[in-house]
Amino acid sequence: MKINKLNIIAAFLSIASITSCKKTLDVNNDPNAFSDGLITPASLLPSIEVNLAYALGGDATRITASLTQHYAGHRSQPLDYAQYNINPSSTDTYWQNMYTVVLTNTNKMIAKARQAGDSTYVGVGQIIEAYAFSVLTDMYGDIPFSDALQFAGDMTPAYDKQKDIYNGLFKMLDNGIANVKISAATSITGDMIYRKPANWEKFANSVKLRLYNHLSATQPNGVTDFLNTNPVLITANSDNAKVIFGITQANANPIYQMDVTSGRTDEAVCATLVDKMKALNDPRIPVYFNVVQNNGQGYQGQYRGNAPGGSQDDASKNLYSRVGTYYASISSPVILMSAAEVQYIIAEARVNSGDQTAAKQAYETAITNDFEMLGLSASTAGYLSNPDVAFDGTLKRVMEQKWVTMYQATYESWTDWRRTGFPELHPAVNNYTSNVIPVRIPYPQSEINLNAKSLQNGPGIPVPYKSLKVPVWWNTK
C-alpha cells in the first residue's frame, strides 16, 4: 500500500507518549490544540490511526507478547512483564493513549463528520471505535463504554459489563458498515489504512468474525452462523488492515523505538517460540528474529530465545535474539487484522463443526497468506508438507500454527490461548502469580486515583497479582 508522506507527517504531529516509561516522540502536538474550526475529519483520521497502531504495537504488544511467550525480556520492564510483575502503573500509558487520544479523537471525528453530513468518516470512526473498545475489553474485562466518551458532565464514567459491551460492539460495527456503504466515494482523504470505503466493510466484518470467535464457549455456532450470511471479509493480503510507519527516528515503528532508538536493549524473543520454529524448520525464522549480535558467549549468528522469566542480563546482546526486520524495522507495519487471521478463525470454526475438508482448506490458506505477506511464498509447499505442520484435523494443530503467525498481533494470540489453552504454555520462572499465567491485565493507576468509585461499583479495585488470575467474562467456563 502506498502512503502519502504528507499524511505520515500530519499523523505523527499528534502522537502521544508510547511507552510505559513515558518516553515521547520528537514531535508531540495534540490536534485538539488547534482551533476547533480548523479540525476536519480528514485532519483527524491519520493521527487516530497512527496512535491506535502505536498503542497496540507498543505497550499492548510488549505486555501480551510476554504472556504468550513470543517475547521474554531479560531485565527492567520487559523482565517484569515476563515474570508477570504487572501492576496498575504498567498499563497506565496504554489506557491513556487508547481512551484520551484514540477514542477521544475518533469521537470528535464522528461528530465533525455528522455535522458535515459525511457518512464515510462516520462509518470509519464507528469501526475504529469498535475495534479499539474490543481490544480494551478483551485485555481488561469490564471497562467504561456506554458513557466513556460523554465529556459534557461527569468525568468518572461507569464500567459496563463485558457481555453488554460485546452487544454494543456488534451494533457499532453494523452501523459503521451501513455508513461506509452509503457513500459513493472511491477514496478517503487522510486514511492511512485503506483509503477505500469498500475495504472498511471487509475489515468491520472480519472484526465481527473475530468477536464471534471469542464467544465460541457461549455461542458455539456464532462464527458459522455469521459465515452463512456470506459477509465480505479480508481475503487477500492487499486487504490487510495495517499502519505502515515512517523512515525517521521520530516516526519509527514502536517496537523499533523501544528496542533500538531507546538504547535500552532489555527486550529479547522467547525460547518457547524460537525453539518451536526451529524444530519445524520454519522459513519465517530469519524474518521473525535477528541472530545473536555479539560473540561474548559464543552464540553469535545463532537464533536463541530467552527462557520465560529468565533474568540473565544480555545488555551486550551476547545471548539472545531480538525481534526481526519484518516487525521491528524503522518502517515496519503494525497489523490490526490480516487475511491469515481470518482464515485461521474459519479453520477453527470448521474443526469445531466437524467439517474437516473446509478446515484443511482454511488452515492451508492461512499459512499461505502469511508466507506471502512475509515474502516467503516459495517456501509454502515445503512447509505444509512437513508432517508436524500438515493439517491433522485437531484444534491443537490449528492453534499452534496460528500462535506462530500471530507474532503479528500478540494481544489477539493471548486471547486465543485464554480461550483454547493452545499452545500449551508453562508459566515463567520466578513469576509473581504462583505459577498462573495472567488472564487479564490490571486497571491502570489513573483509574484507581481518579475513578475509584466507578471501579468499586463495577469490577472492583485490582488486587496485586490476584486480579491477574481472574478470567474475563467470555473466558468463564
C-alpha distance (Angstrom), angle and dihedral (degrees) to the residues before:
residue distance angle dihedral
M1 . . .
K2 3.79 . .
I3 3.80 114.1 .
N4 3.79 124.6 -156.2
K5 3.82 107.1 -118.5
L6 3.81 91.2 -143.6
N7 3.79 89.3 58.2
I8 3.80 90.5 52.1
I9 3.80 90.9 51.8
A10 3.80 92.2 47.3
A11 3.77 91.7 48.5
F12 3.76 94.8 51.3
L13 3.78 91.8 49.9
S14 3.81 86.8 75.3
I15 3.80 102.5 39.7
A16 3.78 113.3 134.0
S17 3.79 127.4 -151.5
I18 3.79 109.5 -57.2
T19 3.77 110.3 -165.3
S20 3.76 136.3 57.5
C21 3.80 87.1 -117.7
K22 3.84 87.8 65.8
K23 3.81 92.3 -116.4
T24 3.79 108.8 164.2
L25 3.75 133.7 -157.4
D26 3.77 122.6 -110.0
V27 3.81 92.3 -101.5
N28 3.78 118.9 43.5
N29 3.80 114.3 170.5
D30 3.77 123.2 145.4
P31 3.84 114.7 -138.9
N32 3.80 87.0 -139.0
A33 3.81 87.2 68.9
F34 3.80 90.1 70.9
S35 3.79 123.0 83.8
D36 3.79 107.5 -76.2
G37 3.77 90.4 -128.8
L38 3.78 91.2 62.4
I39 3.78 94.1 53.4
T40 3.79 115.9 99.7
P41 3.80 131.7 173.2
A42 3.80 89.2 -107.7
S43 3.81 91.5 54.0
L44 3.81 93.1 49.3
L45 3.80 100.0 44.3
P46 3.84 100.4 72.3
S47 3.81 93.3 50.1
I48 3.82 90.6 47.8
E49 3.79 92.1 52.3
V50 3.80 95.1 45.1
N51 3.80 93.6 46.6
L52 3.81 90.4 49.2
A53 3.80 90.1 51.4
Y54 3.81 91.2 47.3
A55 3.80 92.9 51.2
L56 3.81 92.8 48.1
G57 3.80 97.2 37.8
G58 3.79 90.4 44.1
D59 3.80 123.7 39.6
A60 3.81 96.3 1.9
T61 3.80 90.0 55.0
R62 3.80 97.0 41.3
I63 3.80 93.3 53.0
T64 3.78 100.2 40.2
A65 3.81 95.4 39.4
S66 3.80 86.5 62.9
L67 3.81 90.8 52.2
T68 3.81 93.9 48.0
Q69 3.81 90.5 44.7
H70 3.77 95.2 -119.2
Y71 3.83 88.8 119.5
A72 3.82 130.2 30.3
G73 3.79 112.8 -176.0
H74 3.79 116.1 -154.2
R75 3.81 101.4 -152.5
S76 3.80 145.4 5.7
Q77 3.81 119.9 11.3
P78 3.83 96.3 -14.4
L79 3.81 88.6 54.9
D80 3.82 89.5 50.7
Y81 3.79 89.4 55.1
A82 3.80 91.9 46.4
Q83 3.82 90.9 52.3
Y84 3.84 92.1 44.6
N85 3.80 92.4 -112.1
I86 3.79 88.7 146.9
N87 3.79 116.5 149.6
P88 3.82 136.6 167.4
S89 3.79 93.4 -84.5
S90 3.83 88.6 55.4
T91 3.80 91.6 67.3
D92 3.82 100.7 36.3
T93 3.79 98.0 99.4
Y94 3.80 94.0 44.0
W95 3.82 92.0 51.7
Q96 3.80 92.5 45.3
N97 3.80 93.6 49.5
M98 3.79 93.3 47.8
Y99 3.80 96.5 46.0
T100 3.79 106.9 28.7
V101 3.80 97.6 34.9
V102 3.82 112.0 23.1
L103 3.80 102.2 30.4
T104 3.81 96.1 33.9
N105 3.80 92.6 53.0
T106 3.80 92.5 41.9
N107 3.78 88.9 54.0
K108 3.80 89.3 50.1
M109 3.81 91.1 48.7
I110 3.81 91.7 52.2
A111 3.80 91.0 49.8
K112 3.81 92.0 48.9
A113 3.81 91.0 47.5
R114 3.80 91.9 50.7
Q115 3.80 90.1 51.2
A116 3.79 88.7 52.4
G117 3.81 93.7 44.0
D118 3.80 90.9 -120.9
S119 3.81 107.7 148.4
T120 3.82 93.5 -179.1
Y121 3.81 95.1 65.9
V122 3.80 90.3 40.5
G123 3.81 89.5 55.5
V124 3.79 95.1 44.0
G125 3.80 89.1 49.6
Q126 3.80 92.6 50.7
I127 3.80 91.2 50.4
I128 3.81 91.9 49.0
E129 3.81 90.7 47.7
A130 3.79 91.4 50.9
Y131 3.80 91.6 48.5
A132 3.82 93.8 48.0
F133 3.81 93.6 46.3
S134 3.81 90.8 46.8
V135 3.80 93.4 56.6
L136 3.80 91.3 44.8
T137 3.79 95.0 51.3
D138 3.81 92.6 44.4
M139 3.81 89.9 54.9
Y140 3.81 99.8 39.7
G141 3.82 106.7 21.3
D142 3.82 113.7 -141.6
I143 3.82 110.6 31.1
P144 3.83 139.1 165.1
F145 3.80 104.9 -79.1
S146 3.79 120.5 137.1
D147 3.81 95.3 48.1
A148 3.81 98.7 16.4
L149 3.80 94.2 112.4
Q150 3.82 99.6 38.0
F151 3.79 100.2 114.1
A152 3.79 100.7 167.6
G153 3.79 94.7 88.2
D154 3.78 135.2 -4.5
M155 3.80 114.6 33.9
T156 3.81 92.4 -164.0
P157 3.80 103.7 79.5
A158 3.78 121.2 -164.7
Y159 3.78 122.0 -113.5
D160 3.81 117.5 -108.8
K161 3.79 122.9 -145.2
Q162 3.79 112.3 -104.2
K163 3.80 91.8 -123.8
D164 3.80 89.9 57.6
I165 3.80 91.0 45.0
Y166 3.80 90.9 55.7
N167 3.80 90.8 52.0
G168 3.80 87.9 51.0
L169 3.80 92.7 48.5
F170 3.80 92.9 55.7
K171 3.81 89.9 50.6
M172 3.79 91.5 46.8
L173 3.80 91.6 51.6
D174 3.80 92.1 47.4
N175 3.80 90.0 51.4
G176 3.79 90.7 47.5
I177 3.79 91.9 51.6
A178 3.80 91.7 48.8
N179 3.79 91.3 51.0
V180 3.81 98.0 48.0
K181 3.80 88.9 49.2
I182 3.81 93.5 54.9
S183 3.77 95.3 67.9
A184 3.76 124.2 76.5
A185 3.81 89.8 -152.4
T186 3.78 114.8 134.7
S187 3.82 96.0 -160.6
I188 3.80 139.3 24.6
T189 3.79 117.7 -135.7
G190 3.80 112.8 -129.8
D191 3.79 94.7 13.8
M192 3.79 109.7 140.4
I193 3.80 95.6 179.3
Y194 3.81 106.7 49.3
R195 3.80 117.7 -21.8
K196 3.83 88.5 -158.9
P197 3.84 118.7 93.5
A198 3.82 90.9 -148.9
N199 3.80 90.7 62.5
W200 3.79 90.8 54.3
E201 3.80 88.5 59.4
K202 3.81 89.2 53.4
F203 3.79 91.0 48.6
A204 3.81 93.4 48.3
N205 3.79 92.7 49.9
S206 3.80 90.6 47.4
V207 3.81 89.9 52.3
K208 3.81 88.5 50.8
L209 3.81 88.4 52.2
R210 3.82 89.9 51.7
L211 3.80 91.7 49.8
Y212 3.80 93.6 48.3
N213 3.78 87.1 51.5
H214 3.79 90.4 54.0
L215 3.79 87.4 58.2
S216 3.79 94.5 52.4
A217 3.83 91.8 118.3
T218 3.81 93.0 55.6
Q219 3.83 99.7 27.0
P220 3.82 104.8 30.9
N221 3.81 92.7 173.1
G222 3.79 95.9 44.3
V223 3.81 97.7 102.1
T224 3.80 94.0 42.5
D225 3.79 92.8 47.5
F226 3.79 90.4 49.7
L227 3.81 92.7 48.1
N228 3.79 88.8 51.4
T229 3.82 88.2 64.7
N230 3.84 87.6 64.9
P231 3.81 96.8 -127.2
V232 3.78 119.2 -170.9
L233 3.79 106.2 -109.7
I234 3.79 141.6 177.9
T235 3.80 99.7 -79.6
A236 3.81 103.9 157.3
N237 3.77 135.1 41.0
S238 3.78 88.8 -112.8
D239 3.82 85.6 67.3
N240 3.82 95.1 52.0
A241 3.79 115.0 129.4
K242 3.79 105.9 -128.6
V243 3.78 144.0 137.1
I244 3.80 116.7 -134.1
F245 3.78 115.0 -150.6
G246 3.78 132.4 -140.4
I247 3.77 138.0 -96.7
T248 3.82 102.5 -114.7
Q249 3.80 131.7 75.0
A250 3.80 91.3 -109.7
N251 3.80 95.0 58.4
A252 3.79 101.5 29.7
N253 3.79 127.5 137.9
P254 3.85 109.4 -79.3
I255 3.81 96.4 -119.6
Y256 3.81 89.4 49.8
Q257 3.80 89.7 51.7
M258 3.79 92.9 48.2
D259 3.80 97.3 43.7
V260 3.82 103.3 30.5
T261 3.80 113.2 17.2
S262 3.80 93.1 43.4
G263 3.80 92.1 56.2
R264 3.81 90.2 -145.0
T265 3.83 96.2 120.3
D266 3.81 90.7 -167.6
E267 3.80 99.3 127.7
A268 3.81 126.3 85.6
V269 3.78 136.6 171.0
C270 3.79 119.5 -103.9
A271 3.78 126.0 -101.0
T272 3.81 90.2 -139.6
L273 3.81 91.6 67.1
V274 3.80 97.5 33.2
D275 3.81 93.8 50.6
K276 3.81 92.8 46.0
M277 3.79 91.7 52.0
K278 3.81 92.2 45.5
A279 3.80 90.3 51.6
L280 3.81 89.0 53.8
N281 3.82 93.1 44.2
D282 3.79 85.4 -125.4
P283 3.83 112.7 -165.8
R284 3.82 89.8 -147.0
I285 3.81 92.7 71.3
P286 3.83 97.2 94.8
V287 3.81 90.1 44.6
Y288 3.80 94.6 48.7
F289 3.80 99.0 41.5
N290 3.76 142.2 32.4
V291 3.79 117.4 -135.5
V292 3.81 119.8 -109.4
Q293 3.78 102.0 -74.7
N294 3.81 104.4 -149.1
N295 3.79 135.3 37.2
G296 3.79 103.2 -134.2
Q297 3.81 91.3 120.6
G298 3.81 98.9 27.9
Y299 3.83 95.4 -101.5
Q300 3.78 99.9 107.4
G301 3.79 112.2 140.6
Q302 3.82 94.3 17.5
Y303 3.79 129.5 114.8
R304 3.80 106.5 -121.9
G305 3.78 132.8 162.4
N306 3.76 130.2 -157.2
A307 3.80 118.4 -114.4
P308 3.84 111.6 -105.9
G309 3.78 105.3 -88.2
G310 3.81 93.5 7.0
S311 3.81 111.5 151.7
Q312 3.80 103.9 -167.9
D313 3.78 101.9 132.4
D314 3.79 116.9 -117.6
A315 3.78 102.7 175.8
S316 3.81 87.9 135.8
K317 3.83 92.7 54.3
N318 3.79 94.1 -122.7
L319 3.80 98.4 127.4
Y320 3.79 115.8 32.9
S321 3.78 142.9 42.0
R322 3.79 121.5 -119.0
V323 3.82 130.7 -144.1
G324 3.80 109.0 -65.8
T325 3.75 134.9 -120.5
Y326 3.79 101.7 -86.3
Y327 3.80 95.5 59.8
A328 3.81 102.4 23.1
S329 3.78 109.4 36.9
I330 3.79 119.1 114.0
S331 3.84 92.5 -95.9
S332 3.81 100.0 32.4
P333 3.80 117.4 139.8
V334 3.77 126.9 -116.2
I335 3.80 105.7 -137.3
L336 3.79 117.5 -145.2
M337 3.81 95.5 -178.9
S338 3.79 134.5 -12.8
A339 3.77 141.5 -162.6
A340 3.81 88.3 -112.8
E341 3.80 92.1 57.9
V342 3.81 92.0 49.6
Q343 3.79 91.1 53.7
Y344 3.81 92.5 48.1
I345 3.80 89.1 54.0
I346 3.79 90.0 51.6
A347 3.81 90.9 46.8
E348 3.81 90.9 52.4
A349 3.80 91.9 49.0
R350 3.81 92.5 48.5
V351 3.81 92.0 48.7
N352 3.79 89.6 51.4
S353 3.80 91.9 48.6
G354 3.83 92.9 47.4
D355 3.82 96.7 -113.9
Q356 3.80 97.2 135.6
T357 3.81 95.7 171.2
A358 3.79 93.6 55.8
A359 3.80 90.9 41.1
K360 3.79 92.2 54.8
Q361 3.78 92.1 48.1
A362 3.81 92.9 50.3
Y363 3.81 92.6 44.6
E364 3.79 93.4 52.3
T365 3.80 91.6 43.8
A366 3.80 89.9 52.6
I367 3.80 92.4 55.0
T368 3.81 91.0 42.6
N369 3.82 90.7 52.7
D370 3.79 92.4 49.3
F371 3.79 93.7 48.7
E372 3.80 90.7 47.9
M373 3.81 91.7 51.2
L374 3.81 90.3 51.7
G375 3.81 93.6 47.2
L376 3.81 93.8 -108.7
S377 3.80 102.0 114.5
A378 3.81 92.8 128.7
S379 3.81 89.8 62.5
T380 3.81 97.4 50.4
A381 3.81 99.8 91.2
G382 3.79 94.1 48.2
Y383 3.79 92.0 48.8
L384 3.81 93.8 49.0
S385 3.80 89.9 50.8
N386 3.81 91.6 58.7
P387 3.84 105.1 109.9
D388 3.80 89.7 -136.5
V389 3.79 90.6 54.8
A390 3.81 103.6 34.6
F391 3.81 114.6 106.1
D392 3.80 109.8 -88.8
G393 3.79 100.7 176.5
T394 3.81 95.8 -105.2
L395 3.77 130.3 121.1
K396 3.80 88.2 -137.1
R397 3.81 92.5 63.1
V398 3.80 92.5 47.5
M399 3.79 94.0 48.4
E400 3.80 95.1 44.4
Q401 3.78 91.0 55.6
K402 3.79 91.3 43.3
W403 3.81 88.5 53.3
V404 3.80 89.5 55.6
T405 3.80 91.7 48.2
M406 3.80 94.4 44.7
Y407 3.77 90.8 67.4
Q408 3.80 75.5 104.0
A409 3.85 92.6 66.9
T410 3.78 111.3 15.3
Y411 3.81 95.5 177.4
E412 3.79 88.1 65.5
S413 3.80 91.6 45.2
W414 3.81 87.6 55.1
T415 3.80 88.7 54.4
D416 3.81 90.1 50.7
W417 3.80 91.8 51.5
R418 3.80 91.9 48.3
R419 3.81 90.6 50.7
T420 3.79 100.7 43.3
G421 3.80 108.6 17.5
F422 3.82 90.0 -124.9
P423 2.89 131.7 161.5
E424 3.78 94.8 35.9
L425 3.80 103.7 -120.3
H426 3.80 128.8 -173.7
P427 3.82 119.1 -143.3
A428 3.77 118.4 -98.4
V429 3.77 120.5 -97.4
N430 3.82 117.7 -104.1
N431 3.80 90.8 19.7
Y432 3.80 127.5 169.1
T433 3.81 98.5 -139.0
S434 3.80 104.7 66.7
N435 3.80 92.8 -99.8
V436 3.80 96.9 -50.9
I437 3.81 118.3 127.7
P438 3.84 106.6 -131.8
V439 3.80 117.2 -102.9
R440 3.80 97.2 -168.6
I441 3.79 138.7 17.5
P442 3.83 123.4 -118.6
Y443 3.78 124.0 -101.6
P444 3.80 110.5 -99.9
Q445 3.77 126.0 -95.6
S446 3.81 90.2 -116.3
E447 3.81 89.9 64.0
I448 3.80 91.9 47.4
N449 3.81 89.3 51.2
L450 3.81 99.9 40.8
N451 3.79 108.1 21.4
A452 3.79 103.7 30.4
K453 3.82 95.0 132.9
S454 3.80 92.3 57.3
L455 3.79 90.2 46.1
Q456 3.80 91.2 50.3
N457 3.80 91.5 48.3
G458 3.81 90.2 48.5
P459 3.79 130.0 30.6
G460 3.81 94.4 -16.5
I461 3.78 135.3 -117.2
P462 3.82 108.1 -56.6
V463 3.78 115.6 -103.2
P464 3.81 111.4 -140.3
Y465 3.81 110.5 -95.0
K466 3.82 93.6 -20.3
S467 3.80 93.9 78.2
L468 3.80 89.5 54.3
K469 3.81 88.0 68.1
V470 3.83 97.8 53.2
P471 3.83 111.5 100.8
V472 3.79 121.4 -128.7
W473 3.81 118.2 -114.4
W474 3.81 99.6 -90.8
N475 3.80 90.0 48.2
T476 3.79 95.1 55.2
K477 3.79 110.3 109.2
